[in-house]
Amino acid sequence: MSRLEHVNITVSNPIATARMLEQLFGWRIRWEGEAMDGQGYTVHVGTDDSYVAVYSGKDPKQVVPKSDASYATRGAINHIGIVVDDIDVIEEKTIAMGYTPQNHADYEPGRRFYFADDDGVEFEVISYP
């Protein structure tokens, strides 16, 4: 059986994004260090089984700002879906951290909401019974 191990996203501050993901989802930093032959910095944050690699080039000011058109941009990540045990607790944490949950839905087989981080990366939070 195949499984997804990680996704790699470009952000303006990998350490700040990794800390946000740690606080919100209870993940841990698995590894961090120089990447791309010293041209950038990456933090792997997640669980023992999977993680998000958050990367920034050597000069974060050179990171291209996110477009609001990810669904129309070939190769763009539209959102990252994360399954949680208690969606209400995660939504409270999301709000407390200053993010705005939106696009709520309660449907078969579960519930969901979305939020965007400081770089505009969209996360879908999902809970199944």
N, C-alpha and C positions, 0 to 999 in steps of 0.2 A: 504494500500500500504506500502511496506517495503522500507527503504532507508538506504544508508550507512551513518553512523554517523562519524566514524573515522577510521584511521589506526594508528598503533603504530610501530615506527621504532627505532632501536638502532643506536645512533650516538656517536661521540666522545665528542661533546660539545653541549648539548641541547639548551643552551641560544644563542649561535652563530647561530645554524641552525634556530631557531625560528626567530631571527632578520633578517636573510636572507629571509625567507619566508614572513615576514612582509613587508620588503622593496620591494620585487619583485612582490608580488601579492596583496598588500594592506590589508593583513589580520591583525589580532590583537591577542595578547596573551590573552587567555580566562582564563587560570589557570596555575600555576606552583607550584611545591613543591616536598617534599620527596615522594618517591614511593617505592613499594615493601617492606613495613615495614622498611623503612629507609635504604634499601640497594641500592637505586639509586635516581635519580632526573629526573622529567618529566616536560616538558612544553607542554601545549595544545595551538596550534596556528591555527587559521582559522577564520571562520565566525560564525554567530549565529547558523547556521544549521549543520555545519560539521567542522572537524578539523583534523590535523595531531598531534599525540602525539609523541614528540621527547624525547627519553629516553637515559640515560646513567647510568651505574652502579656507585657505590660509587667511584671506581677508574677507570677513563676512560682509563688508560693504559692497563687495563685488557680486554677491548673491542676487540673482535676478528676482525682483518682487513677484509674488504669486499673482497670476491672472485669475479673475473670477470666472474664466471660461474653461475650467478644467475638463468639463464634460464635452467640450468641443475641440480640445487640444490633444492631438495624437500623442500617446505616450505618457500623458499626465495621470497621476493617481487622483481619482475622484473622491474617495474617502477610505478610511481604514476602519473596519468593523471589529469591535471588541465585545465578546460575550462576557457578561458579569452575572454574579449570583443575585445581587440585590440592586436593581436599577434605581430604586428610590434613593438609596444611600449614595450611590454614585452621582445622581443628579444633584443632590444637596451639596456634595463636595465640589461638583462642577460650578455651581452657583457661588459657593463660598470662595472659590479660587478666581472669581471674576469673569467667568465665561457664561455665555448665554445659550442654554439649551433651546432647541427649536425642532420643528417638524416631528412632533411627537406622534406616535401611532401605537395603537393596541390592536393587534391583528393575529390571526392564526399563523404561526404557532407561538407568537410572543409579543413583547413590547419593545419600543425603540425610541431614541431621540438622537439628535445630531448636535455637535457644537464645533466651532472652529477655534484653533489655538491662536497664539499671537502672530504666527507666520501665515495664518489662513489655511493651515492643514485641517481638513474636515475629518472628524471622528464620528462614527456611528456607534452608539452604545446600545447593546441588545441584551435582553433577558428572556430566557425560555423557561416555562414552568417545569 
